[in-house]
Amino acid sequence: MLGSMAIAGAQVNYRAGFAQTSLEPPSYPFSLSLAGYGAPRDGRFTLEWIRKGEAVDCTAFGNSANNLIAVSQGKLMISGIDGEPAWKSIGNADGIRLLAGNKAGWYAADQAGNLLYAVPAKKLKWKKIGNAANTVSLTVSDSCIYIATNDGAISYASLGKKALQWSTLTTIPHLQGLAAYKGSLYALTTENDLIKYDLGKEHSIGTRIARYNGLSYDVKLKAIAIAGNTIYGIDSSNTIYTGRHRTDGDLSVSALAVAAGKQIVVLAGTDVCGFDGSFISSVKQEILRKNKIPPAAILVNASHTHFAPVTQNWLTWGEHNQKPDSVYLYGVVRHALIAAIQAALRHMEPSKIYFGRGKTAIGGNRTFTKAPLPYDDDLDVIKIVREKDKERTVLFLAGCHPVFKNEGAEGITISANYPGVTRKWLAENAGIRKSLFIQGCGGDINPMDLSHTATGTKLAEDITAVLDRPLEELNGNISFYLDSINFPVKNRTEEELVEFRKRNAGKEGDVYAEKNVRWANLMLQLNREHAMPSSMPVYIQTINIGPWKLVGLSREAVTDYSIGIKKIWPGERVSVAGYCNDVSSYLPTQRHIREGVYEGMDSFFWYGQPAIFPESVYDDILEKIKQQHR
C-alpha cells in the first residue's frame, strides 16, 4: 500500500468542485504529431495551411522579428502579421534572392553569390560580409546566422564578430527553406516535409513535424518564415499561408474534487492518448506541495483519444512519435492538469452526490472472433448537485476506445473524439455544462459505429436515460488507496535479441518490422547500460465516496478486468477504470496472451516494454484486490 486515508462517521456532508482547462495547443509549437496510430508510416501531424494573402512578384521571402519581409521588383518590402499583408517599401534590394532578418538588421544573398547585411536606415546600404555561393536558404536568430547549400549542408556563424567564422551543423537532404526560432531550426524540404532540428541538443537529429498530405497540408511551399509565434509559408505563385493546428477545439482537462470533512479526493479526466507514470507523479507531487493532497487521493485518467498530440514516450515508434513535444507536454498539459485540479479544489461547495447505472451499446469486442466475446456495457453516472443553485455536474464512465476514424481529414484533426461529442451534447441538449469522462476498461473494445459523432451522441442519450431515472444519493466515508503489484521481467538473451532483430531487418516500409528492429535495439541498449527493468508494475488505485467504489487500473486494461473486479463486490456500486496514472502497455488476460492477439503480444513491442505479462496476470491482480479489499 502506497497511501491510504479514511474518516469515520454516519452522516457525511459533501463538498464538491469542478473545473475544466483547455489542452488545445497554442500557435507555437507549430505542428505536433498525433498519438495512437503507428500508421501511416510517415506520420499524422496537426499543421494546416490557411491562405493569408499575396506577395506580388516576390523573389525572396523571410521574417524580421515580428514582421514578414520580401523582395518585390527590386524593393525590400515589409508587412505586419495582423490580417492580410500590407506591404510597404523600405529600401532597395536589387539582385537579392534570399532574405532574413532579426532585431538588428537584414541579411541577404544576392545572385552574384555574396552574403550581404544592412541596418535599418532611410537609405539602405548593403554591405558584403561573406560568400553565399550555392546557398539555397538562410536564416538568422539574434546571435547566429545559418545558411544551407544545395547539397543540404547547414553551416552557422556567430554574429557580432568582425568576420564570420563558419562551422558545420548538420545535413538535411533536399532542403529548400530555413527558419530559426526559439532554439530550433525549421527546415522545408523539396518534398514539403517540415523538419525540426533542436540546436540545444548534442547529437541532435532532424525530426519531421509536418508533411504534405493533400488534405490539411495541401500546398507546395517554396519558403517558410516565422514571426509572432506563427509559421508562414509561400508557394511558387507567391501566395502566403499561415500555419495553424487543425482542430475541433475540444481537448480539455476536467477535474472533480470531492471533500468530506478534512478528506479530499480528486478525479481528473484528460483528453490525451496516454501518459508516463513519471509525468503524472510529478503532477501529483506538485499538488501535494501546493495543496497538501496526497498522491493516493488523486486519480488521473486518460480518455485515450487517438487524435490528440503525443504525450508520452513511444521509443519503438517512428522518430516523429517517439517523444512528446516538451513545450506542449509541460507548457500546456502539465500546466492545465495542475490548474484544473487547483481550481476544482477552490470551487468546492456543499453538494449532493448521486450514483446511477445504465447500459450502453456503443462498443464491442474487437479482438476475439469466437465466443465468449466479453464486453462490459455498464454505463456509470455520478451526478453532483450544488446545493445553493442546483447546478449539475456529471461524471460518466464507459469502456471503449476513441479511435474512429483514422481516414481523410478526420484522421489528421485534433479531437477529443466521441467523449468530446458527448460532453457537447450534454451541454447543448441537457443543460449540463460541466461533465467529466472517465475511460473504463476499453483496452479491447472499439466503437460499433465508424462515426465518432454517432458514438458520442448515442452515449449522451444513454446518459440522459440514466439521469431520467431515480438515482441513489451517496452518503458515507471517503477513503483512498494506491497499491501496486510487480511482475518480474523475464529477459531475452542478447543472442535472442540479435536474432529477433535479424529476422525483422531489411524490411523498409513495413511499420511492424521496423518497430521490432527498434524494440530489439532498445533492449540491447538497456542491457549494455545495465538499465533493464527488473519488473513491470501495475498500479491499483481505489477511491471510495460513501458506497461508491472507483477502482482505477494503470495501463490499457481490457474489459474482463471491469467484469471481474465488479464480481468481487457483487451487487455493489463498483466502477472500474483503466488508463489511470500510467499508460505504459496493455493489461491483458490469459486468453489474450495464449492466443497471441495484439493486446497480449504485439502491443508490448509498440510500448517498448521489456516483456509481456505472465499468463497469470489477470488472476494475480484480482487476487491482490480481493486480499486488500479496499
N, C-alpha and C positions, 0 to 999 in steps of 0.2 A: 504494500500500500504506500503510495507516494504522498497522499494527503487526505484528510477527512475532517469534517466538522459537522455537528448536529446540534439541534436545540430541542428541548422538551417542552411540552405544554399542550393542552387540549384544544384551546381556541387560538387561532393564529390570524392576525390581520396582515394582509399582504400589501406591499408597495411595489409598484411596477413602473418601469420607464422604458421607452422605445426611442431609438434614434437610427437614422439612415444617412450614410455618406456616400458620395459618388466614387466609383472606381474607374470612371472614364479617363482615358489618357489625355493629357494636355497636348498642345501642338508639338512640344518637344518632350520626349523623343519623337522623331518624325515618323517612324514606322516601327511596328512591333510584329514579332512572329506570333501567330495564333497557336494555341495549345491543342492537344488532344488527338491529332491525326498525324501519323508518320508519312502520309501521302497527301498531296503529290510530293515527290522526292525533292523538288526544288523549293517547296515551302508555300505557306499561306501567310500573307502579310496584310497589314491594315491600311497601307498607304493608298490613297486615291488622289487623282489629279483633277482639279476643277479650273476651268478656264477663267483667267483673270483679266486679260487684255492683250494688247499688241505692243511690239517694239518695231516700228516701221524701219525697213532696210537695215536691220541690226546685223552687224558684223562681229560684235563682241558683247558678252553678257556676263555680269557678275554682281557683286554686292559690295557696299561700303558702309560698315556699321549697320544702321537700321534703314538703309536706302538700297534701292536697286539702281545699278548703273549699266549703261550700254553705250556702244558706239553706233551712231547712225549718220550716214552721209558725211563721214569725217569729223563728226562732232561728238564730244563726250556729253552724254545725257544722264540726268539723274531724276529719280522719282521716289516719292514716299511710297509706303506699302499699304496705306489705307485706301480701300476702293480700287477702282481701275487706275492703271498707271497714268500719271500726269507728268509727262516728260518735259524737262527744260534743259537747255544747253548751258554748259558751264565751261566750255573751252574747246580747243582744237584737239583732235585725235586722229589726224591723218595717218593712214597706214597701220593703225593698231588692229590686231586680230584677236588678242587675248587681254582680259581686263579683270582686275581685282582691286579691293581697297580695304583700308582699315581707318581708324580714327585719325591717323597721321597724314594719310595721303593715298595716292593711287599708284598701282603697279601695272605694267603692261608689257606685252611682247608685240613687236611690230613685224611686218612682212620681211624685213631685212634680217631678222634673227637677233635683234637687240632686245635686251631687258631694260625697261625704262621705269622712271619714277618721277612723280610730280606732286607738289604740295598744293593745297587749295590756294588760289590767288585769282585776281581779276583776269589775268592773262596767264594761262597755264604754260609752264616751261618744262618740257620733258627732258630728263637727264638720263643718259645711259649709265647703268650700274652693273651691267654684266651681259652675258651672251644667252640667247634663248633659242639657239638652233635646234630644230627637231622637237621643239616644245609643243605639246598639244593642249596643255591646260596649265593654269597657275592659280594659286590662291594664297591668301595671307591671313595670319592671325595678328594679334597685337605685337607678337615677339618674333615670329618666323615667317619666311616665305617658302612656299612649296611649289615645285614645278614637276610636271610629268612629261616624259618624252614619248615618241611614237612607238617605242617598244614596251611601254607600260612602267618603265623605271621612274620612281619618285625620289627626288632629292630635296633637301631642305637646307636653309641657311638662316642664321640668326640675324635679325635686323638690328640697326643701331650701331653697327660697326662700319668703319671706313670702307672695307672691302668685304664682299660676301664670300664666306668660306663654306663650300658645299659638302654635304655628307649624304651618302646613300641611305635611304629609309627602307624601301621595300619595292616590290614589283607587283602590279595588278594588271594582268593581261587585258588587252582590248580597251584600255582606259581612254575616255574622251572628255571627261569633265571632273573637276575637283572643287571642293568647298571645305573650308576649315571652320570648326565650331566647337567650343567648349571641350577642348582636349581631344577631339577626334577629327579625322579626315573622312569626308564622304566622297566616294568615287562613283561616277557614272560610266558604265561600260557601253560599248557599241551595241551589245545585246539588250541594253536598257535594264541591266541589273544595277541596283544601288548597293554599294559596298561600304560598310563602316569599318574604319581602321582606328583602333584605340592608340593614341600617341603616348599614353602614360604607362602602358604595359610593356614589360620586356618580352621579347619574342612574340609580339602581337601578330596576329594574322587577320586579314580582312574577312569580315563576316557579312554575308548577304542579308540585307534588311528589307529589301523590296525587289520585285521583278515585274517585267511586263507580263500581263496575263490576259490582255484583250478585254477585260471587264472593268475593274476599278483602276488599274494601271493600263490605260488603253491608248496612250500617246507615245510616240517615239521622240524622245528628247535628244537635243544635241549638247546641252549645257545645263548646269544647276547653279543656284545661288542660295545663300541663307541670310535672312535679315529678320530681325524682330522675333526670334524664336520660331520662325517658319521657314520651310524649304520651298523654293520656287524652281520651276523648270521652263525651258524654252525649246520649241521644236523648230524644224527646218523652215516652216512657214512664218517663223518669228511670232508665234502665239505664245503668250506667257501663261503658265499654270501655277496655281497654288496647291501645295501638298497638304493633305489633312487625313485624319483617320476616318475610314469608312465604318460607320457605327449606327446601331439602333438607338444608342444613347441611354441604355437602361442598366448598365453594370453598376452594382452598388454593394455596400456592406450594410446589413441590418443587424442591430443589436437589441436584445431584450434583457433588461436587468430586473430581477425579482428579489425582494427582500422580505424577511420575516424577522422582526426584532433586529438583532445586530448581524444576522447572517444574510449573505447576498450571493446569488449566483447570476452568471451572465451567459446567455446563449447568443452566439454570433453566426449569422449566415452570410457567406461571401460568394459572389458571382465570379469564381475562378475555377480552373480545372483541378487544381490541387496545390499543395504547398509542402515544403520540407519541414520536418519536426523542429529543426533548429530555428527556423524562422518564426514559427508560432511560439516556441519557447521564449524567444527574445521579446515578442509582443506581450506575452503574459508576464514576463519579468518587469517590463515597463509599467504595466498596470499594477503589479504588486508594489513597485516602488512609489508610484504616484497615488494609488488609491487603497493600498493595503488589502487587495483582494487576492487570495492565494490562487496559484495556477490550477489547482484541482477544482476550483469553483467557476472556471471559465472554459466553456466548450466552444471551439471554433470549427465550423463545418464548411466544407466546400460544396457548392452546388454541382460541380463537375461539368459545367458547360464547356463544350469543345470549341467555343467561339469567343474566348477571352484570351488576352495575351499570356504568354508563358510566365509562370510564377514559381517554378521550381526547377531543380537541376534534372535534366534528362541526358546523361552523358553518353548514351549509346545512340542517340538520335542524330540527324543531320546537324551540322555545325550551327545552323541558324536557330535550332531548337534546344541546344544543349544547356544553355544558361539563360535565366531571365535577364531582361534589361534592368540594370541596377537602379537607374533613375526611376523607372516605373515601379519596381518592387518596393523600394524604400521610400521614394518620394510620394508615391500615390497609395499603394496597397497598405504598407505598414502604417503610414500616417492615417489613412482612412479607418483602418481597424481600431487603432487606439482612440481616434477622435469619436468614432461611433460608440465604443464601449463607455468612454468617459461621459459622453452626452447622455446616454441611456441611464447611467448612474445618477447624473444630475437631475434628470427629469422624473425620477421615481416619485409617485404619488399613490395614495390609498386606492386600491383596486380590488375587484373581484376577479377570480380566475376560474375558468370552466374547461372541462375536458369533454370532447366528443369523438366518436369513431364512426367512420363510414367506410365505403368501399369505392375503389376507383379502378377502371379497366384501361387506364392509359398505357400500360406496359404489358410485356410478355417475355417469356424466357427466350433469349436469343441464341443460347448455346446448345441445348440438347434437342435432339430430334425424336427421341423415344421417351415414352412415359417412364417415370413421372416428369412433368415439366413444372418445377416449382416456381411460384410467383406469389409473394405476399402482397395482396391487393388492399391491405388496410390503408386507410387514409385517416391519420390522426390530426385533430384540430384542437388547438388551445385558443380560447377566446379570453382576452383581458378587457375588462370594462372599468374605465376610470370612474371612480365614484362621483366626482364633482360634476361631471358633464356627460357621463355615459359614453364617452368616446371609446370606440372599439379598436383593439389591436388583435390581429390574428396570426398565430403561428400554425403552419401546416407542414406535415411530414409525409412524404411518399417516396418510394424507392424506384427510380427509373432514370436511365442515362439521358442527359440533354445533348443528343448527338446529331439530330437530323435538321437539315441535311447538308452534307458537305459537297454541294454541287452549285455551279454557277456563281452568281454574285452573292448568294446567301452563304456560301462556303468561305467567303473572304470578308464577311461583315462581322464586326464586334457585336456580340449579342449575349444576353442572359439566357436566351433560348426559351423553352416553354415556361420555366419559373417566372421569367420576366413578363410573359404574356399573362400568366395567372395573376400576378400582382396588379398589373394594369387593369385587367378585367374587374378585379375586386374593387379597385378604386373607382372605376367609371360606372359600374353596374350595381355594386352592392354598398357603395358609400364607405368602404373600408380602405382608408388611405394609408394605413400602417399595417403592413403584413410582412411576414418573415418566413422564408422557405428553408427547411432543413431537409437535406438529401438523406434518404433512408439507405437501405442495403440494396442498392441498384446495380451492383457490380456486373451481374449477368442479365440485366433487364433492359430492353430497348423499347422505345415507344412503338405502339401498334400503327400509328399514323405517321407518314413521312412529313407531314406539315407540323412544325412546332407550334404554329398558331392554333391549329385544331387541337393539339395535345394540351396546350396551356388553357384554352377555353374550356375543354372538357373537364380538366382538373378544377378549374374555378367553379364550374357548375356543380361538381361533386362536393366541393367545399361548402357552397351555399346550401346544398341539401342537408349537410350535417348541421349547419348553423340554424336551419329552419326547424330542427327537432329540439326537444328538451335536452339540455346539457347538464352534466354533473358539476356542481360547484366544488372546487378543491378547498380543502381545509386541513392543515396539519403542518408537521415539521418540514423544515428544509435541511437537506444533508447533501454532501457531495464527496466523491471519492475518485481517485485516479490510480489505477492499478496497471500492472504490466505483466506480460508473460514472454519470456525469451526462448526462442527456438534456436538450438545450436546450428551453426553453419557447417555443412559437410562440403569441404573444399575439393575442387578438382585439382589433380596434379598438374604440374607445369606441362608435362608431356600431353596430357589430355587437352589442355587449353590450346597448345600449339597445334595439335591435330584438328581440333574443332575449328580453329582459325583457318587452317589449310583447306578444310572442306568447303569453307564459305568464301575464300579469297578468289579474286579474279572475276567476280560477277557484278561488274559495274552496272548500275541501273536497277539492280534487284534490291529494294529497300530492306528486305528481310535479311538477305545475306550480308549486306553492308552493316546492318545493325549487329549481326552476330560477330562480325570481324571487330567492330568497335568494342563489343562486350568482352571478347577474348583479350583484346589489348588492354582494356581497363583492368581485368582480373590479373593479368600478368604484371601490370604496373603495381597494383596493390600488393601482390606477392613480393615483388622486388623491394618495395618500400616498407615491408612488414606492417602494412596497414589494412590487411584483410579483416573485415568484421568477424568476430567470433560467434555472433548471434544476430538474429533478426527479431526485434521486439514488436509486440502487438500491444497497443495501449487500450485500456478499457476504462472509460470514464462513466460514472454514474451520477446523475443529478436527480434528487428526489424533491418534488414540491408537493407536499401532502401525499395523497395516494398515487400521484402520477410519477412514474419512474421513466427517465430517459437514459438509455444505455448508448453511449457513443463509442464506436469502434474506430480505430485507426485503419488506414488502408482502404482499398476498394472492396468492401465486404459484399459477398454475393447474397442473394435473397434468403438462402437457407438459414443464415445467421439470425435474421429477424424472426423467422418462423420458429427456430429452435429456442432462442432466448425467451420468447414470449411463453413457450411451454413450461419454462422453469417456474413461472408465476401464472398458472392457468386462471383465466377469468379476471386477472388484474389489469390495471391501466398501465401497460408497459409499451413504450415506443423504443424502437431501435434505429439508430443512425449509423451509417458508415461514413467514410470521408472526414473523420474528426481528428483534428490536431496534427495529423501526419499522413500524407497520402503517398506512400513510398512503394506500394505494389498492390496487387490484388490480394484478397483474403479468400481463398477457395475452400472447397470441401474435398473429402477423399475422392468423390466421384470426378470432380474436375481434374484432379491430379492423375488418377488412374486412367481416365480416358484421354489424357494428353491434350485437352482443349486449351484455348487461349488463356482463360483465366487461371488455369492450373499450371501452365508450362511457358508458352512463348512470351507472355506478358512480362515475366520476370527478367527476360533479357532486355526488353524495351525499358524497363525501370532500372536497369543496371544493378540488379540485386545479385549477391554472391551465390545464391542457391534458390531452389524452390522450397516450399514448406514441406514438412513430412506429411504423410497421409493422415496422421492423427491430429492435424492442426485443429479441425473443427471440434472434435471430441475434447481435445485438451483445453480449448478456450471455453467451451460450455461447462466443463468440469470446474475450471477456475472460477467462473461466475457463480456456479452453484455453491462452491465451497465458501467464497467470500460473502455471498448472499447480501449484497449491498442494498 
